[in-house]
Amino acid sequence: MATKAFEAGLLNNNFQGTKKKDELADTDNLWSSILAQVQNSNNNKLPNNKNVLVLGDNESGKTTLIAKLQGVEDPKKGSGLEYAYIDVRDEYRDDQTRLSVWVLDGDPGHTNLLKFALNAKKFPHTLVMLVAAMTTPWAILDQLQFWSRVLGDHIDKIAADNDEFKETWQECRQKIIKKWQDYTEPGDDLDPGSPMRRTSRNLDDESVDNLPLPEGVLTTNLGLDIVVVITKTDYMTTLEKEHDYRDEQFDFMQQWIRKFCLQYGAGLFYTSVKEDKNCDLLYKYLTHRIYSLPFRTPALVVEKDAVLIPAGWDNMKKISILHENLQLMKPDDYYRDVIVQPPSNRKSVTRQVEVQAEDEQAFLARQQEALMGLKDPSRSPTTRNQASMGPIVQVASPNKKLDPKSTGSTPSGEGVLANFFNSLLHKKTMSSPGGPGSPGSIGASPPKSEPGSMDKAAIRNDAAAELDRITKIKKIPPLDLDSSTES
């Protein structure tokens, strides 16, 4: 009996000891759990190394859009490569950080600056926004394709110069594919049983990661989160009024843009800073893709100027719904053959000729010299006088023009009068301080052979006699009809 009692006591002590050990283990597990939660909460803080790279043509609204996301009312546009930041706050974790934003100039000559905004170190932490404006709808697709090629060429250069980056690049590609496959339609604010709660895939399919991507999706996988933003959608009203755009044209444009987004696995936003359309939703979507913050807005495709399509929602079947509205065109028609640039825009670009008005005083001086017979203002006064040697002033009779050559043929008639006036001018020129050919002379010296040899008194007498003769001939008294009638 004593042995049994002893054994029972040992069992009881072992049980009590095991119980205490279990309690101590539970206590340790509790503290470990608390420490793990604290550690996880520190790890869940918003990172401060995230970046957004904005690409697009000039006048596409890049700077204005970023200013709107910042909450800045007076954007200041720079040149080359602009830097800005957006304050991001997580209300659930009471945390905040700054999202760096790099805006590249639309001039293709500045693409070499991409190396400062996107390199091997920043690549896994960068989201790219491709921006185009509705003010030039005919150029939207060309601009998106151009900047996507610029981005792809830059990534190829990074991979060529850095072998380690190739592994990182491949990992980023796989993450982009997984994000697309894991997408579910946001619907937390809707009734779970509502038919509007849709998913892009069957959630019961556990092998979804092994399924191939849908048609046309991520055929060009750059390994970067991409968001296509069409700005200035308020201009659609102007396109309807001034260029006769209809819903058919806008649907044709949208289906081409959505096909482009499928190719690069990009989200799509139609925005208008002027009318504040989709700007807040774009901010929330960026924080959702970069920081995994909640985004509960479903895709919006009803309003043509406020389209919102998250990456992972769209597919070719959904895009084909737009094809039903295309009556005058086919979905595969060349984009610029349907969305044609208006002729007025071409003229406004090429009409750059500016006419400069001539200075008023220069014009009047030129006319004065022309009237004076000085056709070449650049010539010196001496040259002009030498070029104008000979009889310049001619006194014409009422019915006949004087012939200067007659001055040397006869001392009588109109030649006499010409010699007289030329002698007067010659006398005035000779008596001037500058002498003949001086800058102050008005006329030119008379022929060299005649004035020096003729007697001045004879010239005056002959001139007076000729004037009397002309007066008698020209001034014949009129016939007195009254007196002739009386006689």
ABEGO torsion letter per residue (X at the ends): XAAAAAAAAAAAAAAAAAAAAAAAAAAAAAAAAAAAAAAAAAAABBBAABBBBBBEBBGAGAAAAAAAAAGBABBBBBBEBBBBBBBBBBAAAGBBBBBBBBBBBABAAAAAAAAAABBAAAAAABBBBBBBBAABAAAAAAAAAAAAAAAAAAAAAAAAABAAAAAAAAAAAAAAAAAAAABBBBAAABBAABAABBBABBAABAAAAABBBBBGBGABBAGBBBBBBBBGAAAAAAAAAAAGBBAAAAAAAAAAAAAAAAAAGBBBBBBBAAAGBGAAAAAAAAAAAAAGBBBABBBBAABAAABBBBBGABBAAAAAAAAAABAABBAABBAAAABBBBAAAAAAAABABBBBBBBAAAAAAAAAAAAAGBABAABBAAAAAAAABEBABBBBBAABBBBAAAAAABABEAAAAAAAAAAAAAAAAAABAAEBGBAABABBBBBAAAAAABBAAAAAAAAAAAAAAAAAAABBBBBBAAAAAAX
